């Protein structure tokens, strides 16, 4: 926005609960995306973990920004067929980290 009076029209921050920040499309500008969000009072950002690998990446990245970035540890319905007790145990360990929240997805239209 060019008008400085409109830059922060809300008296509070905006929470983004579904940031796919670990996706490869953000590989080149991930830091800039986070800095832009924070400078525009979009905080906290919650990075979505969709399987064990992405949940771990999200947790590590969120740990770099305490109190500003958080992550989910979970399995997207598209990856549910690969989920097993070992993966659930590892996700539970991730969910114990202070920057991570466990997430359960409702199957919705993805279920057969």
VENGI-V457809 format. One record per run of one state. SS is the DSSP state (a for helix, b for strand, c for the rest). FROM is the first residue (numbers start at 1). LEN is the number of residues. If there is no record, write none. Layout:
ss & from & len
SS & FROM & LEN
SS & FROM & LEN
This chain:
ss & from & len
c & 1 & 3
a & 4 & 3
c & 7 & 7
b & 14 & 6
c & 20 & 4
a & 24 & 3
c & 27 & 3
a & 30 & 10
c & 40 & 2
b & 42 & 6
c & 48 & 4
a & 52 & 11
c & 63 & 6
b & 69 & 5
c & 74 & 3
a & 77 & 6
c & 83 & 2
a & 85 & 11
c & 96 & 4
b & 100 & 3
c & 103 & 5
a & 108 & 3
c & 111 & 2
